[in-house]
């Protein structure tokens, strides 16, 4: 997609609310930042993310 110069064009998500998109971005950012931790063992990161994910998907 980026190789075809589509990154300069808008990408439409007509059936996605801003709240849902915001949550998806938050999820991706958390997993991206956490995957860069070098001071935790891999299993520690996995356990941390599993716990965070379980809390993240709870709906009020």
PDB file with one MODEL, atoms N, CA, C and O in Angstrom:
MODEL        1
ATOM      1  N   UNK A   1       0.824  -1.182   0.000  1.00  0.00           N
ATOM      2  CA  UNK A   1       0.000   0.000   0.000  1.00  0.00           C
ATOM      3  C   UNK A   1       0.874   1.254   0.000  1.00  0.00           C
ATOM      4  O   UNK A   1       0.624   2.182  -0.768  1.00  0.00           O
ATOM      5  N   UNK A   2       1.892   1.285   0.854  1.00  0.00           N
ATOM      6  CA  UNK A   2       2.764   2.445   0.884  1.00  0.00           C
ATOM      7  C   UNK A   2       3.647   2.505  -0.349  1.00  0.00           C
ATOM      8  O   UNK A   2       4.013   3.588  -0.807  1.00  0.00           O
ATOM      9  N   UNK A   3       3.985   1.347  -0.882  1.00  0.00           N
ATOM     10  CA  UNK A   3       4.836   1.305  -2.065  1.00  0.00           C
ATOM     11  C   UNK A   3       4.128   1.857  -3.292  1.00  0.00           C
ATOM     12  O   UNK A   3       4.773   2.325  -4.230  1.00  0.00           O
ATOM     13  N   UNK A   4       2.806   1.803  -3.285  1.00  0.00           N
ATOM     14  CA  UNK A   4       2.016   2.281  -4.422  1.00  0.00           C
ATOM     15  C   UNK A   4       1.589   3.737  -4.256  1.00  0.00           C
ATOM     16  O   UNK A   4       0.682   4.202  -4.946  1.00  0.00           O
ATOM     17  N   UNK A   5       2.231   4.445  -3.354  1.00  0.00           N
ATOM     18  CA  UNK A   5       1.932   5.855  -3.075  1.00  0.00           C
ATOM     19  C   UNK A   5       0.505   6.086  -2.576  1.00  0.00           C
ATOM     20  O   UNK A   5      -0.042   7.174  -2.753  1.00  0.00           O
ATOM     21  N   UNK A   6      -0.089   5.090  -1.966  1.00  0.00           N
ATOM     22  CA  UNK A   6      -1.437   5.252  -1.414  1.00  0.00           C
ATOM     23  C   UNK A   6      -1.412   5.940  -0.057  1.00  0.00           C
ATOM     24  O   UNK A   6      -2.456   6.362   0.443  1.00  0.00           O
ATOM     25  N   UNK A   7      -0.247   6.056   0.536  1.00  0.00           N
ATOM     26  CA  UNK A   7      -0.165   6.667   1.866  1.00  0.00           C
ATOM     27  C   UNK A   7      -0.542   8.143   1.833  1.00  0.00           C
ATOM     28  O   UNK A   7      -0.933   8.703   2.858  1.00  0.00           O
ATOM     29  N   UNK A   8      -0.431   8.773   0.678  1.00  0.00           N
ATOM     30  CA  UNK A   8      -0.794  10.183   0.571  1.00  0.00           C
ATOM     31  C   UNK A   8      -2.296  10.386   0.424  1.00  0.00           C
ATOM     32  O   UNK A   8      -2.789  11.499   0.608  1.00  0.00           O
ATOM     33  N   UNK A   9      -3.018   9.341   0.099  1.00  0.00           N
ATOM     34  CA  UNK A   9      -4.466   9.419  -0.078  1.00  0.00           C
ATOM     35  C   UNK A   9      -5.166   9.091   1.236  1.00  0.00           C
ATOM     36  O   UNK A   9      -4.583   8.466   2.122  1.00  0.00           O
ATOM     37  N   UNK A  10      -6.407   9.512   1.351  1.00  0.00           N
ATOM     38  CA  UNK A  10      -7.206   9.172   2.516  1.00  0.00           C
ATOM     39  C   UNK A  10      -7.573   7.705   2.482  1.00  0.00           C
ATOM     40  O   UNK A  10      -7.798   7.131   1.417  1.00  0.00           O
ATOM     41  N   UNK A  11      -7.630   7.105   3.653  1.00  0.00           N
ATOM     42  CA  UNK A  11      -8.103   5.735   3.787  1.00  0.00           C
ATOM     43  C   UNK A  11      -9.410   5.827   4.557  1.00  0.00           C
ATOM     44  O   UNK A  11      -9.410   6.224   5.722  1.00  0.00           O
ATOM     45  N   UNK A  12     -10.502   5.474   3.942  1.00  0.00           N
ATOM     46  CA  UNK A  12     -11.819   5.631   4.535  1.00  0.00           C
ATOM     47  C   UNK A  12     -12.238   4.375   5.292  1.00  0.00           C
ATOM     48  O   UNK A  12     -12.019   3.250   4.840  1.00  0.00           O
ATOM     49  N   UNK A  13     -12.833   4.594   6.432  1.00  0.00           N
ATOM     50  CA  UNK A  13     -13.417   3.527   7.234  1.00  0.00           C
ATOM     51  C   UNK A  13     -14.856   3.936   7.526  1.00  0.00           C
ATOM     52  O   UNK A  13     -15.145   4.397   8.631  1.00  0.00           O
ATOM     53  N   UNK A  14     -15.760   3.782   6.568  1.00  0.00           N
ATOM     54  CA  UNK A  14     -17.109   4.330   6.717  1.00  0.00           C
ATOM     55  C   UNK A  14     -17.934   3.705   7.837  1.00  0.00           C
ATOM     56  O   UNK A  14     -18.847   4.355   8.348  1.00  0.00           O
ATOM     57  N   UNK A  15     -17.649   2.482   8.231  1.00  0.00           N
ATOM     58  CA  UNK A  15     -18.456   1.818   9.252  1.00  0.00           C
ATOM     59  C   UNK A  15     -17.766   1.758  10.607  1.00  0.00           C
ATOM     60  O   UNK A  15     -18.193   1.002  11.480  1.00  0.00           O
ATOM     61  N   UNK A  16     -16.705   2.541  10.800  1.00  0.00           N
ATOM     62  CA  UNK A  16     -15.959   2.533  12.052  1.00  0.00           C
ATOM     63  C   UNK A  16     -16.161   3.874  12.759  1.00  0.00           C
ATOM     64  O   UNK A  16     -15.933   4.938  12.184  1.00  0.00           O
ATOM     65  N   UNK A  17     -16.590   3.797  14.007  1.00  0.00           N
ATOM     66  CA  UNK A  17     -16.785   5.025  14.766  1.00  0.00           C
ATOM     67  C   UNK A  17     -15.432   5.555  15.249  1.00  0.00           C
ATOM     68  O   UNK A  17     -14.450   4.815  15.312  1.00  0.00           O
ATOM     69  N   UNK A  18     -15.397   6.814  15.580  1.00  0.00           N
ATOM     70  CA  UNK A  18     -14.149   7.392  16.083  1.00  0.00           C
ATOM     71  C   UNK A  18     -13.747   6.752  17.413  1.00  0.00           C
ATOM     72  O   UNK A  18     -12.558   6.606  17.698  1.00  0.00           O
ATOM     73  N   UNK A  19     -14.728   6.374  18.218  1.00  0.00           N
ATOM     74  CA  UNK A  19     -14.427   5.720  19.491  1.00  0.00           C
ATOM     75  C   UNK A  19     -13.777   4.354  19.266  1.00  0.00           C
ATOM     76  O   UNK A  19     -12.808   4.014  19.943  1.00  0.00           O
ATOM     77  N   UNK A  20     -14.297   3.577  18.329  1.00  0.00           N
ATOM     78  CA  UNK A  20     -13.732   2.260  18.028  1.00  0.00           C
ATOM     79  C   UNK A  20     -12.335   2.396  17.434  1.00  0.00           C
ATOM     80  O   UNK A  20     -11.438   1.630  17.787  1.00  0.00           O
ATOM     81  N   UNK A  21     -12.142   3.349  16.547  1.00  0.00           N
ATOM     82  CA  UNK A  21     -10.833   3.568  15.944  1.00  0.00           C
ATOM     83  C   UNK A  21      -9.827   4.017  16.998  1.00  0.00           C
ATOM     84  O   UNK A  21      -8.672   3.591  16.981  1.00  0.00           O
ATOM     85  N   UNK A  22     -10.261   4.868  17.905  1.00  0.00           N
ATOM     86  CA  UNK A  22      -9.389   5.318  18.990  1.00  0.00           C
ATOM     87  C   UNK A  22      -8.940   4.146  19.857  1.00  0.00           C
ATOM     88  O   UNK A  22      -7.772   4.071  20.238  1.00  0.00           O
ATOM     89  N   UNK A  23      -9.852   3.236  20.169  1.00  0.00           N
ATOM     90  CA  UNK A  23      -9.503   2.060  20.972  1.00  0.00           C
ATOM     91  C   UNK A  23      -8.549   1.149  20.216  1.00  0.00           C
ATOM     92  O   UNK A  23      -7.627   0.595  20.816  1.00  0.00           O
ATOM     93  N   UNK A  24      -8.747   0.985  18.928  1.00  0.00           N
ATOM     94  CA  UNK A  24      -7.851   0.147  18.127  1.00  0.00           C
ATOM     95  C   UNK A  24      -6.442   0.740  18.103  1.00  0.00           C
ATOM     96  O   UNK A  24      -5.457   0.008  18.197  1.00  0.00           O
ATOM     97  N   UNK A  25      -6.349   2.049  17.980  1.00  0.00           N
ATOM     98  CA  UNK A  25      -5.046   2.718  17.977  1.00  0.00           C
ATOM     99  C   UNK A  25      -4.381   2.588  19.344  1.00  0.00           C
ATOM    100  O   UNK A  25      -3.176   2.348  19.432  1.00  0.00           O
ATOM    101  N   UNK A  26      -5.155   2.746  20.397  1.00  0.00           N
ATOM    102  CA  UNK A  26      -4.615   2.589  21.751  1.00  0.00           C
ATOM    103  C   UNK A  26      -4.049   1.184  21.944  1.00  0.00           C
ATOM    104  O   UNK A  26      -2.962   1.017  22.499  1.00  0.00           O
ATOM    105  N   UNK A  27      -4.786   0.180  21.487  1.00  0.00           N
ATOM    106  CA  UNK A  27      -4.343  -1.216  21.591  1.00  0.00           C
ATOM    107  C   UNK A  27      -3.032  -1.425  20.829  1.00  0.00           C
ATOM    108  O   UNK A  27      -2.089  -2.011  21.360  1.00  0.00           O
ATOM    109  N   UNK A  28      -2.978  -0.955  19.611  1.00  0.00           N
ATOM    110  CA  UNK A  28      -1.772  -1.121  18.786  1.00  0.00           C
ATOM    111  C   UNK A  28      -0.576  -0.402  19.401  1.00  0.00           C
ATOM    112  O   UNK A  28       0.528  -0.945  19.430  1.00  0.00           O
ATOM    113  N   UNK A  29      -0.791   0.811  19.890  1.00  0.00           N
ATOM    114  CA  UNK A  29       0.295   1.562  20.514  1.00  0.00           C
ATOM    115  C   UNK A  29       0.837   0.845  21.741  1.00  0.00           C
ATOM    116  O   UNK A  29       2.050   0.778  21.939  1.00  0.00           O
ATOM    117  N   UNK A  30      -0.053   0.311  22.560  1.00  0.00           N
ATOM    118  CA  UNK A  30       0.369  -0.399  23.771  1.00  0.00           C
ATOM    119  C   UNK A  30       1.213  -1.613  23.411  1.00  0.00           C
ATOM    120  O   UNK A  30       2.267  -1.835  24.005  1.00  0.00           O
ATOM    121  N   UNK A  31       0.760  -2.394  22.449  1.00  0.00           N
ATOM    122  CA  UNK A  31       1.497  -3.599  22.064  1.00  0.00           C
ATOM    123  C   UNK A  31       2.818  -3.241  21.382  1.00  0.00           C
ATOM    124  O   UNK A  31       3.812  -3.948  21.552  1.00  0.00           O
ATOM    125  N   UNK A  32       2.837  -2.173  20.631  1.00  0.00           N
ATOM    126  CA  UNK A  32       4.074  -1.755  19.976  1.00  0.00           C
ATOM    127  C   UNK A  32       5.097  -1.286  21.001  1.00  0.00           C
ATOM    128  O   UNK A  32       6.251  -1.714  20.965  1.00  0.00           O
ATOM    129  N   UNK A  33       4.688  -0.418  21.909  1.00  0.00           N
ATOM    130  CA  UNK A  33       5.611   0.106  22.914  1.00  0.00           C
ATOM    131  C   UNK A  33       6.099  -0.989  23.854  1.00  0.00           C
ATOM    132  O   UNK A  33       7.276  -1.023  24.214  1.00  0.00           O
ATOM    133  N   UNK A  34       5.200  -1.884  24.252  1.00  0.00           N
ATOM    134  CA  UNK A  34       5.569  -2.941  25.184  1.00  0.00           C
ATOM    135  C   UNK A  34       6.513  -3.941  24.545  1.00  0.00           C
ATOM    136  O   UNK A  34       7.373  -4.502  25.223  1.00  0.00           O
ATOM    137  N   UNK A  35       6.365  -4.169  23.258  1.00  0.00           N
ATOM    138  CA  UNK A  35       7.241  -5.131  22.586  1.00  0.00           C
ATOM    139  C   UNK A  35       8.683  -4.644  22.520  1.00  0.00           C
ATOM    140  O   UNK A  35       9.584  -5.432  22.232  1.00  0.00           O
ATOM    141  N   UNK A  36       8.917  -3.361  22.783  1.00  0.00           N
ATOM    142  CA  UNK A  36      10.265  -2.798  22.722  1.00  0.00           C
ATOM    143  C   UNK A  36      10.990  -2.856  24.066  1.00  0.00           C
ATOM    144  O   UNK A  36      12.155  -2.470  24.159  1.00  0.00           O
ATOM    145  N   UNK A  37      10.302  -3.338  25.111  1.00  0.00           N
ATOM    146  CA  UNK A  37      10.960  -3.442  26.420  1.00  0.00           C
ATOM    147  C   UNK A  37      12.001  -4.546  26.375  1.00  0.00           C
ATOM    148  O   UNK A  37      11.680  -5.691  26.054  1.00  0.00           O
ATOM    149  N   UNK A  38      13.230  -4.217  26.690  1.00  0.00           N
ATOM    150  CA  UNK A  38      14.296  -5.212  26.724  1.00  0.00           C
ATOM    151  C   UNK A  38      14.558  -5.727  28.132  1.00  0.00           C
ATOM    152  O   UNK A  38      15.181  -6.775  28.305  1.00  0.00           O
ATOM    153  N   UNK A  39      14.088  -5.001  29.132  1.00  0.00           N
ATOM    154  CA  UNK A  39      14.415  -5.375  30.505  1.00  0.00           C
ATOM    155  C   UNK A  39      13.477  -6.427  31.090  1.00  0.00           C
ATOM    156  O   UNK A  39      13.724  -6.907  32.196  1.00  0.00           O
ATOM    157  N   UNK A  40      12.424  -6.797  30.395  1.00  0.00           N
ATOM    158  CA  UNK A  40      11.524  -7.857  30.851  1.00  0.00           C
ATOM    159  C   UNK A  40      11.777  -9.118  30.053  1.00  0.00           C
ATOM    160  O   UNK A  40      12.081  -9.063  28.862  1.00  0.00           O
ATOM    161  N   UNK A  41      11.652 -10.237  30.706  1.00  0.00           N
ATOM    162  CA  UNK A  41      11.752 -11.509  29.985  1.00  0.00           C
ATOM    163  C   UNK A  41      10.556 -11.615  29.052  1.00  0.00           C
ATOM    164  O   UNK A  41       9.514 -11.010  29.303  1.00  0.00           O
ATOM    165  N   UNK A  42      10.699 -12.367  27.998  1.00  0.00           N
ATOM    166  CA  UNK A  42       9.614 -12.506  27.019  1.00  0.00           C
ATOM    167  C   UNK A  42       8.331 -12.979  27.681  1.00  0.00           C
ATOM    168  O   UNK A  42       7.251 -12.477  27.367  1.00  0.00           O
ATOM    169  N   UNK A  43       8.435 -13.933  28.587  1.00  0.00           N
ATOM    170  CA  UNK A  43       7.218 -14.411  29.258  1.00  0.00           C
ATOM    171  C   UNK A  43       6.628 -13.321  30.136  1.00  0.00           C
ATOM    172  O   UNK A  43       5.409 -13.257  30.299  1.00  0.00           O
ATOM    173  N   UNK A  44       7.463 -12.463  30.702  1.00  0.00           N
ATOM    174  CA  UNK A  44       6.956 -11.350  31.503  1.00  0.00           C
ATOM    175  C   UNK A  44       6.158 -10.381  30.661  1.00  0.00           C
ATOM    176  O   UNK A  44       5.115  -9.884  31.088  1.00  0.00           O
ATOM    177  N   UNK A  45       6.646 -10.114  29.469  1.00  0.00           N
ATOM    178  CA  UNK A  45       5.925  -9.232  28.551  1.00  0.00           C
ATOM    179  C   UNK A  45       4.604  -9.871  28.153  1.00  0.00           C
ATOM    180  O   UNK A  45       3.566  -9.209  28.143  1.00  0.00           O
ATOM    181  N   UNK A  46       4.643 -11.155  27.825  1.00  0.00           N
ATOM    182  CA  UNK A  46       3.421 -11.855  27.425  1.00  0.00           C
ATOM    183  C   UNK A  46       2.382 -11.822  28.539  1.00  0.00           C
ATOM    184  O   UNK A  46       1.207 -11.550  28.291  1.00  0.00           O
ATOM    185  N   UNK A  47       2.815 -12.098  29.762  1.00  0.00           N
ATOM    186  CA  UNK A  47       1.886 -12.079  30.896  1.00  0.00           C
ATOM    187  C   UNK A  47       1.339 -10.675  31.130  1.00  0.00           C
ATOM    188  O   UNK A  47       0.151 -10.501  31.398  1.00  0.00           O
ATOM    189  N   UNK A  48       2.204  -9.687  31.028  1.00  0.00           N
ATOM    190  CA  UNK A  48       1.788  -8.302  31.215  1.00  0.00           C
ATOM    191  C   UNK A  48       0.741  -7.903  30.173  1.00  0.00           C
ATOM    192  O   UNK A  48      -0.287  -7.315  30.507  1.00  0.00           O
ATOM    193  N   UNK A  49       1.018  -8.232  28.902  1.00  0.00           N
ATOM    194  CA  UNK A  49       0.074  -7.874  27.837  1.00  0.00           C
ATOM    195  C   UNK A  49      -1.239  -8.633  27.956  1.00  0.00           C
ATOM    196  O   UNK A  49      -2.299  -8.074  27.674  1.00  0.00           O
ATOM    197  N   UNK A  50      -1.188  -9.890  28.365  1.00  0.00           N
ATOM    198  CA  UNK A  50      -2.429 -10.653  28.543  1.00  0.00           C
ATOM    199  C   UNK A  50      -3.295 -10.008  29.615  1.00  0.00           C
ATOM    200  O   UNK A  50      -4.508  -9.884  29.447  1.00  0.00           O
ATOM    201  N   UNK A  51      -2.676  -9.600  30.711  1.00  0.00           N
ATOM    202  CA  UNK A  51      -3.424  -8.950  31.787  1.00  0.00           C
ATOM    203  C   UNK A  51      -3.970  -7.606  31.311  1.00  0.00           C
ATOM    204  O   UNK A  51      -5.116  -7.259  31.594  1.00  0.00           O
ATOM    205  N   UNK A  52      -3.144  -6.856  30.591  1.00  0.00           N
ATOM    206  CA  UNK A  52      -3.592  -5.562  30.071  1.00  0.00           C
ATOM    207  C   UNK A  52      -4.735  -5.749  29.085  1.00  0.00           C
ATOM    208  O   UNK A  52      -5.720  -5.011  29.129  1.00  0.00           O
ATOM    209  N   UNK A  53      -4.612  -6.733  28.192  1.00  0.00           N
ATOM    210  CA  UNK A  53      -5.668  -7.020  27.214  1.00  0.00           C
ATOM    211  C   UNK A  53      -6.976  -7.378  27.903  1.00  0.00           C
ATOM    212  O   UNK A  53      -8.038  -6.899  27.506  1.00  0.00           O
ATOM    213  N   UNK A  54      -6.907  -8.228  28.944  1.00  0.00           N
ATOM    214  CA  UNK A  54      -8.122  -8.624  29.649  1.00  0.00           C
ATOM    215  C   UNK A  54      -8.821  -7.418  30.261  1.00  0.00           C
ATOM    216  O   UNK A  54     -10.048  -7.332  30.238  1.00  0.00           O
ATOM    217  N   UNK A  55      -8.053  -6.498  30.802  1.00  0.00           N
ATOM    218  CA  UNK A  55      -8.633  -5.285  31.376  1.00  0.00           C
ATOM    219  C   UNK A  55      -9.135  -4.341  30.286  1.00  0.00           C
ATOM    220  O   UNK A  55     -10.164  -3.687  30.451  1.00  0.00           O
ATOM    221  N   UNK A  56      -8.410  -4.273  29.180  1.00  0.00           N
ATOM    222  CA  UNK A  56      -8.730  -3.368  28.084  1.00  0.00           C
ATOM    223  C   UNK A  56     -10.085  -3.683  27.445  1.00  0.00           C
ATOM    224  O   UNK A  56     -10.812  -2.770  27.055  1.00  0.00           O
ATOM    225  N   UNK A  57     -10.421  -4.950  27.338  1.00  0.00           N
ATOM    226  CA  UNK A  57     -11.659  -5.330  26.633  1.00  0.00           C
ATOM    227  C   UNK A  57     -12.890  -5.310  27.529  1.00  0.00           C
ATOM    228  O   UNK A  57     -14.002  -5.552  27.062  1.00  0.00           O
ATOM    229  N   UNK A  58     -12.698  -5.024  28.811  1.00  0.00           N
ATOM    230  CA  UNK A  58     -13.868  -4.918  29.694  1.00  0.00           C
ATOM    231  C   UNK A  58     -14.687  -3.708  29.286  1.00  0.00           C
ATOM    232  O   UNK A  58     -14.155  -2.612  29.109  1.00  0.00           O
ATOM    233  N   UNK A  59     -15.980  -3.919  29.139  1.00  0.00           N
ATOM    234  CA  UNK A  59     -16.885  -2.854  28.716  1.00  0.00           C
ATOM    235  C   UNK A  59     -17.762  -2.476  29.909  1.00  0.00           C
ATOM    236  O   UNK A  59     -18.298  -3.331  30.614  1.00  0.00           O
ATOM    237  N   UNK A  60     -17.885  -1.193  30.104  1.00  0.00           N
ATOM    238  CA  UNK A  60     -18.732  -0.707  31.227  1.00  0.00           C
ATOM    239  C   UNK A  60     -20.190  -0.853  30.906  1.00  0.00           C
ATOM    240  O   UNK A  60     -21.041  -0.501  31.722  1.00  0.00           O
TER     241      UNK A  60
ENDMDL
END
